[in-house]
Amino acid sequence: MMLLSKPIVSEEGKKLGLIDIVVSPQELLKVSRQWALDVADRRKPWLRSLHRTDKLGSLSEAREILKAARQQAKKVAPNMPQHQVCLDVIEAGITHGGYNGVLKVPLCL
């Protein structure tokens, strides 16, 4: 999805676990504020996404997936190095923690 810049609709994002809730544009601010209050009042869990690993498989599985993604990126867009850089950032996050992945982003720009 990231390598091909494939957009997804909100329902698909929810199904993939990328977002928590889908609301209309008119409700967005109200729902966001309530969500933040619920987190602050501990009615909803405060998830530190950069430290989560529950959606990752083993390190060897992740490396195999990255290897396949690198090969696919070379095949689909051989003259676009940004795809490999994107995978470098993802790999840094997987192997050294999400925070390290975030720190690598500005170095790649």
C-alpha positions, 0 to 999 in steps of 0.5 A: 500500500505504501510503496504503490501509494494506494489510497484506501477508504476509511472502512478498509482502514478500520478493517485493517486495524489502521484506524479505530473509528469511522465518523462523518466529517461533521462529527469528527471534532466532537468525537475526537475531543471525546476520545481524547477525554476518554483517554485522559480519564482512563476510560479508553486505553492510551496505546503507545503505537511506537512501542507496539509489536503485537501485530508483528510476526517474528523477526525472521518473518518480517525480514522475509516480507521486507525482502519480498517487498524490496524485490517487488519494488525493484520490479514495479518501479526500478527507477524510484529509490524512494521505495527502497528508502521507505523499506529501510525506515520500516526495517529500522522500526522493526529491528530497532523499535518504532522510535528508531524508525521515526528517527530515520525518516528525516535522514532519508528526506 
